[in-house]
Amino acid sequence: MSGGADRLAVVLLSGGLDSATALAVARERGFACHALSFDYGQRHRFELVAAGRVAEALGAVKHRVVKLDLSAAGGFGRSALTDRIDVPKDRADDGGVPVTYVPARNTIFLAVALGYAEAIGAFDIFIGVNAIDYSGYPDCRPEFIEAFERLANLGTAAGAEGHGRFAVHAPLIGMTKGQIIRTGLALGVDYSLTHSCYDPSADGLACGHCDACRLRLAGFAEAGATDPLAYENGAGKR
Amino acid sequence: MSGGADRLAVVLLSGGLDSATALAVARERGFACHALSFDYGQRHRFELVAAGRVAEALGAVKHRVVKLDLSAAGGFGRSALTDRIDVPKDRADDGGVPVTYVPARNTIFLAVALGYAEAIGAFDIFIGVNAIDYSGYPDCRPEFIEAFERLANLGTAAGAEGHGRFAVHAPLIGMTKGQIIRTGLALGVDYSLTHSCYDPSADGLACGHCDACRLRLAGFAEAGATDPLAYENGAGKR
């Protein structure tokens, strides 16, 4: 399976800044990458277009979009990302879990990535979570990633029969947003292709005021770089 | 949230014998049950019809079918349950993982159940796996269930913030098929509503020869009961 050929990896790719950087890191480490995105009825559908652009630009072997219709489960109904709740703007960080939290999202994404990985014979999964700027999402913590890796090796034929050991890589988990951006820039990531905004305008411009935009802009400031993205009303110019 | 009202539970319901019994057990324990089924392109679509009948007959509060299109991920392509591989008939048990294994299926189902549970405020998830007659599926073992429960409490806002503790119940995990059937019969499960066959005829008759049919028929024999299901060519009469 190895024998000179690149090892395969599955990379969760949202089209955002973090997952694009995670894909660049996976490529740098020599993996042939299958990028995996989800169409789960999210408001910010621009992400999926961005994910396709990023996958191609960063040399992914394949890019797959899995349709996951959770509306029937009523399940994701409490989240501002899939529901009609207003996305909070310029909010103060209160330390709690934000309204944009989607119940068990990373658990679900990693579970599907695991099934895909097992089917193609990959043992490495990359996810672009980070714990420092994680804005209170519980499924972005190192303990969560470790628990999933353990589960992966118990719950799969490949893991259970010892054909290989699944590893869940979260290369950005200890980085600040600024460090992520510096890492990506050093690896040649074109951040103009990525998309972060929770609430873009009809023509796809980032709002500059939601949690995701604010983290992104602060990250570019921290990295001493300029965000190449276009923002609504020039909100990105600082 | 409790205060006299039934506690909520999410019950994974395939329409088969095991999950129907798990639903009956959850009801017996006093839970108001949301039954959750998956349309994942399985060959045995009769299961979904059966799941609806079972949910109604056993008094589930709701029955939701989540569409999960994994064909785009190419991911489940190695399995005889979703792909064009022939379902093995009258096979000898070789102790290995059978070709009907779907990569990471229970991990994916539990992950979606967890998201749904968190969204509706449930902390209890029931799954009808059993380890004794599990036919070599790694994601039916107690260690797997425990690992998922741990993950659930790390990867959710409700678990992380301590609003409650997620419990994954696998009430059948230590039972033989005969014990499961006796348990279900004692709780009034009408097994004529359930469906087990991996390869039913066009008019929905069970084949009597695939792994699922053979386990089921052996279970009824062990329980000293008669399977009320109709089989092709009278295969169920023994």
Chai-1 contact restraints between the chains, C-beta under 6 A:
chainA,res_idxA,chainB,res_idxB,connection_type,confidence,min_distance_angstrom,max_distance_angstrom,comment,restraint_id
A,R64,B,A72,contact,1.0,0.0,6.0,A-B,restraint_1
A,R64,B,A73,contact,1.0,0.0,6.0,A-B,restraint_2
A,V65,B,A72,contact,1.0,0.0,6.0,A-B,restraint_3
A,V66,B,A72,contact,1.0,0.0,6.0,A-B,restraint_4
A,V66,B,A73,contact,1.0,0.0,6.0,A-B,restraint_5
A,K67,B,D69,contact,1.0,0.0,6.0,A-B,restraint_6
A,D69,B,K67,contact,1.0,0.0,6.0,A-B,restraint_7
A,A72,B,R64,contact,1.0,0.0,6.0,A-B,restraint_8
A,A72,B,V65,contact,1.0,0.0,6.0,A-B,restraint_9
A,A72,B,V66,contact,1.0,0.0,6.0,A-B,restraint_10
A,A73,B,R64,contact,1.0,0.0,6.0,A-B,restraint_11
A,A73,B,V66,contact,1.0,0.0,6.0,A-B,restraint_12
A,A73,B,Y116,contact,1.0,0.0,6.0,A-B,restraint_13
A,G75,B,G115,contact,1.0,0.0,6.0,A-B,restraint_14
A,G75,B,Y116,contact,1.0,0.0,6.0,A-B,restraint_15
A,G75,B,A119,contact,1.0,0.0,6.0,A-B,restraint_16
A,G77,B,A119,contact,1.0,0.0,6.0,A-B,restraint_17
A,R78,B,A119,contact,1.0,0.0,6.0,A-B,restraint_18
A,V97,B,A157,contact,1.0,0.0,6.0,A-B,restraint_19
A,Y101,B,A157,contact,1.0,0.0,6.0,A-B,restraint_20
A,P103,B,G115,contact,1.0,0.0,6.0,A-B,restraint_21
A,P103,B,E118,contact,1.0,0.0,6.0,A-B,restraint_22
A,P103,B,A119,contact,1.0,0.0,6.0,A-B,restraint_23
A,A104,B,L114,contact,1.0,0.0,6.0,A-B,restraint_24
A,A104,B,G115,contact,1.0,0.0,6.0,A-B,restraint_25
A,A104,B,E118,contact,1.0,0.0,6.0,A-B,restraint_26
A,A104,B,T156,contact,1.0,0.0,6.0,A-B,restraint_27
A,T107,B,A111,contact,1.0,0.0,6.0,A-B,restraint_28
A,T107,B,L114,contact,1.0,0.0,6.0,A-B,restraint_29
A,T107,B,G155,contact,1.0,0.0,6.0,A-B,restraint_30
A,I108,B,A111,contact,1.0,0.0,6.0,A-B,restraint_31
A,I108,B,V112,contact,1.0,0.0,6.0,A-B,restraint_32
A,I108,B,G115,contact,1.0,0.0,6.0,A-B,restraint_33
A,A111,B,T107,contact,1.0,0.0,6.0,A-B,restraint_34
A,A111,B,I108,contact,1.0,0.0,6.0,A-B,restraint_35
A,A111,B,A111,contact,1.0,0.0,6.0,A-B,restraint_36
A,V112,B,I108,contact,1.0,0.0,6.0,A-B,restraint_37
A,L114,B,A104,contact,1.0,0.0,6.0,A-B,restraint_38
A,L114,B,T107,contact,1.0,0.0,6.0,A-B,restraint_39
A,G115,B,G75,contact,1.0,0.0,6.0,A-B,restraint_40
A,G115,B,P103,contact,1.0,0.0,6.0,A-B,restraint_41
A,G115,B,A104,contact,1.0,0.0,6.0,A-B,restraint_42
A,G115,B,I108,contact,1.0,0.0,6.0,A-B,restraint_43
A,Y116,B,A73,contact,1.0,0.0,6.0,A-B,restraint_44
A,Y116,B,G75,contact,1.0,0.0,6.0,A-B,restraint_45
A,E118,B,P103,contact,1.0,0.0,6.0,A-B,restraint_46
A,E118,B,A104,contact,1.0,0.0,6.0,A-B,restraint_47
A,A119,B,G75,contact,1.0,0.0,6.0,A-B,restraint_48
A,A119,B,G77,contact,1.0,0.0,6.0,A-B,restraint_49
A,A119,B,R78,contact,1.0,0.0,6.0,A-B,restraint_50
A,A119,B,P103,contact,1.0,0.0,6.0,A-B,restraint_51
A,P138,B,G155,contact,1.0,0.0,6.0,A-B,restraint_52
A,P138,B,A157,contact,1.0,0.0,6.0,A-B,restraint_53
A,P138,B,A160,contact,1.0,0.0,6.0,A-B,restraint_54
A,D139,B,G155,contact,1.0,0.0,6.0,A-B,restraint_55
A,E143,B,L154,contact,1.0,0.0,6.0,A-B,restraint_56
A,F144,B,L154,contact,1.0,0.0,6.0,A-B,restraint_57
A,F144,B,G155,contact,1.0,0.0,6.0,A-B,restraint_58
A,A147,B,R150,contact,1.0,0.0,6.0,A-B,restraint_59
A,A147,B,L151,contact,1.0,0.0,6.0,A-B,restraint_60
A,A147,B,L154,contact,1.0,0.0,6.0,A-B,restraint_61
A,F148,B,L151,contact,1.0,0.0,6.0,A-B,restraint_62
A,R150,B,A147,contact,1.0,0.0,6.0,A-B,restraint_63
A,L151,B,A147,contact,1.0,0.0,6.0,A-B,restraint_64
A,L151,B,F148,contact,1.0,0.0,6.0,A-B,restraint_65
A,L151,B,L151,contact,1.0,0.0,6.0,A-B,restraint_66
A,L154,B,E143,contact,1.0,0.0,6.0,A-B,restraint_67
A,L154,B,F144,contact,1.0,0.0,6.0,A-B,restraint_68
A,L154,B,A147,contact,1.0,0.0,6.0,A-B,restraint_69
A,G155,B,T107,contact,1.0,0.0,6.0,A-B,restraint_70
A,G155,B,P138,contact,1.0,0.0,6.0,A-B,restraint_71
A,G155,B,D139,contact,1.0,0.0,6.0,A-B,restraint_72
A,G155,B,F144,contact,1.0,0.0,6.0,A-B,restraint_73
A,T156,B,A104,contact,1.0,0.0,6.0,A-B,restraint_74
A,A157,B,V97,contact,1.0,0.0,6.0,A-B,restraint_75
A,A157,B,Y101,contact,1.0,0.0,6.0,A-B,restraint_76
A,A157,B,P138,contact,1.0,0.0,6.0,A-B,restraint_77
A,A160,B,P138,contact,1.0,0.0,6.0,A-B,restraint_78
